[in-house]
Amino acid sequence: QTNEALKAGKLQAARKAFLEIPASRSGDQDVMEIQARLDKAVGARVEQLVTSGDALYRAEKINPALNVWNEALALSPENQEIRERTQRANKVLARLEELKRKQ
């Protein structure tokens, strides 16, 4: 299932399927190869999303940047740099909302 999802470019589904592989198989060569391919695909996609989100943020398109970074965070939930970007964007949006209320 993981291989099929990877071939289809469905990284979330691939990660989910990979997590269903029993821990007892973690040393299998096939499983290690699948994990390496999955990690590489996820890493490349996350890097692409972060770059895209950064460009949107610099263009002052905060909501679209936040959406892109959230997609990256869904693929890499442990990534602290992405988490910090989303927190910063949420603070900017909160400040903008506060300024609108004051007007």
DOROMI-591215 format. One record per residue (C-alpha): x, y, z; residue in three letters. Coordinates in nm, 2 decimals. Example, Ala and Ser with C-alpha at 12.3 -4.5 7.8 and 13.67 -1.06 7.14 Angstrom:
2
NODE        x        y        z     r
NODE     1.23    -0.45     0.78   ALA
NODE     1.37    -0.11     0.71   SER
***
This chain:
103
NODE        x        y        z     r
NODE     0.00     0.00     0.00   GLN
NODE     0.28     0.24     0.08   THR
NODE     0.45     0.18    -0.26   ASN
NODE     0.12     0.23    -0.44   GLU
NODE     0.05     0.56    -0.25   ALA
NODE     0.40     0.68    -0.32   LEU
NODE     0.37     0.61    -0.69   LYS
NODE     0.04     0.80    -0.70   ALA
NODE     0.20     1.09    -0.51   GLY
NODE    -0.03     1.05    -0.21   LYS
NODE     0.22     1.11     0.06   LEU
NODE    -0.02     1.13     0.35   GLN
NODE    -0.17     0.80     0.25   ALA
NODE     0.18     0.65     0.21   ALA
NODE     0.28     0.76     0.56   ARG
NODE    -0.04     0.62     0.70   LYS
NODE     0.01     0.29     0.53   ALA
NODE     0.38     0.28     0.63   PHE
NODE     0.28     0.32     1.00   LEU
NODE     0.07     0.01     0.97   GLU
NODE     0.37    -0.21     0.89   ILE
NODE     0.44    -0.42     1.21   PRO
NODE     0.74    -0.30     1.41   ALA
NODE     0.88    -0.66     1.39   SER
NODE     0.94    -0.60     1.01   ARG
NODE     1.14    -0.27     1.07   SER
NODE     1.47    -0.45     1.00   GLY
NODE     1.35    -0.60     0.67   ASP
NODE     1.55    -0.47     0.37   GLN
NODE     1.22    -0.41     0.18   ASP
NODE     1.08    -0.20     0.46   VAL
NODE     1.40     0.00     0.50   MET
NODE     1.39     0.07     0.12   GLU
NODE     1.03     0.18     0.14   ILE
NODE     1.11     0.41     0.44   GLN
NODE     1.40     0.56     0.25   ALA
NODE     1.18     0.64    -0.05   ARG
NODE     0.90     0.77     0.16   LEU
NODE     1.14     0.99     0.36   ASP
NODE     1.29     1.13     0.04   LYS
NODE     0.96     1.20    -0.12   ALA
NODE     0.82     1.37     0.20   VAL
NODE     1.14     1.57     0.24   GLY
NODE     1.12     1.70    -0.11   ALA
NODE     0.76     1.79    -0.09   ARG
NODE     0.80     1.96     0.24   VAL
NODE     1.09     2.16     0.11   GLU
NODE     0.88     2.26    -0.19   GLN
NODE     0.59     2.37     0.03   LEU
NODE     0.81     2.57     0.27   VAL
NODE     0.97     2.75    -0.02   THR
NODE     0.62     2.83    -0.17   SER
NODE     0.49     2.94     0.17   GLY
NODE     0.79     3.16     0.22   ASP
NODE     0.73     3.33    -0.11   ALA
NODE     0.37     3.39    -0.04   LEU
NODE     0.45     3.53     0.30   TYR
NODE     0.71     3.77     0.16   ARG
NODE     0.44     3.88    -0.09   ALA
NODE     0.22     3.96     0.21   GLU
NODE    -0.03     3.67     0.13   LYS
NODE    -0.05     3.55     0.48   ILE
NODE    -0.35     3.32     0.46   ASN
NODE    -0.23     3.14     0.15   PRO
NODE     0.12     3.10     0.31   ALA
NODE    -0.04     2.96     0.62   LEU
NODE    -0.24     2.71     0.42   ASN
NODE     0.08     2.59     0.24   VAL
NODE     0.28     2.57     0.56   TRP
NODE     0.00     2.38     0.73   ASN
NODE     0.01     2.13     0.44   GLU
NODE     0.39     2.09     0.50   ALA
NODE     0.33     2.05     0.87   LEU
NODE     0.08     1.77     0.81   ALA
NODE     0.35     1.59     0.63   LEU
NODE     0.62     1.67     0.88   SER
NODE     0.45     1.73     1.22   PRO
NODE     0.78     1.72     1.41   GLU
NODE     0.93     2.01     1.20   ASN
NODE     0.98     2.29     1.44   GLN
NODE     1.08     2.55     1.17   GLU
NODE     0.74     2.50     1.00   ILE
NODE     0.56     2.52     1.33   ARG
NODE     0.74     2.85     1.40   GLU
NODE     0.63     2.99     1.06   ARG
NODE     0.27     2.90     1.12   THR
NODE     0.28     3.06     1.47   GLN
NODE     0.43     3.38     1.33   ARG
NODE     0.17     3.39     1.05   ALA
NODE    -0.11     3.34     1.30   ASN
NODE     0.03     3.62     1.51   LYS
NODE     0.03     3.85     1.21   VAL
NODE    -0.32     3.76     1.12   LEU
NODE    -0.43     3.82     1.48   ALA
NODE    -0.27     4.17     1.48   ARG
NODE    -0.43     4.25     1.15   LEU
NODE    -0.77     4.15     1.28   GLU
NODE    -0.72     4.36     1.60   GLU
NODE    -0.63     4.66     1.38   LEU
NODE    -0.95     4.61     1.18   LYS
NODE    -1.16     4.60     1.49   ARG
NODE    -1.00     4.93     1.62   LYS
NODE    -1.09     5.11     1.30   GLN
***
